[in-house]
């Protein structure tokens, strides 16, 4: 899924899936780095969404 098509909720769902997979200990070592990289990208995406939402709310409250 492209990040422009992704919602905050779908990113969180994917992060939860990745966390469960990694916590299970059944992720092949060859795939672990790729899954960690994906998780980092999803976390950055979510942080950006939250920051933008926070800024919008502050503008609305100030206006």
N, C-alpha and C positions, 0 to 999 in steps of 0.2 A: 504494500500500500504506500503510495506516495505521501509525503508529509503534507502537501497541500490538500489532499483528500482526507487526511486523518483528523479525527476529533480527539479532544482531550480524553474522553471516555474510552475510545478504542485504543489509545496509547496506553492508558492505565491497564486495560484488560490484557494487552500484549505483555506489558511489564510483569503482571501477575503470573502469566503463563510462563514467561522466561524464568522467573524466580522459582516457581514450582519445579520446572525442569532441572534447574541447576541444584536446587536443594535436594532433589531426589538422588543425586549422585550418579545418575544414569546417562549423563551427557558425555558423549565421546570427547576425549581430550582434544581431538582435532577440531571439534565444533565449539568448544568452550570459549575461545578467544572471539569468535564471530558472534556468539550470543552475548558476551559481555559488551562488545562494541555496539551491538544493536540496542542493548539496554541503556548504554550511555547516551546514545542518540535520542532514545525515547525520553530519558530523563531531561535532557536539554530541551527537547520539544515541549514537555509538560511545564518546565520552569518558565520558558518563554511565554506560553499561553497564560500561566498564572500571573506573571509580571504584567502582561498587557491588560488582562482583566482588572488587576488591581489599579493600574493607572487610569483606566476608563472609569472605574467606580469613583476614584478620587476626584476626577474632573467633574463628574456628575454631581458629587456632593458639594464641591466648591462652587459650581455654577448655579 
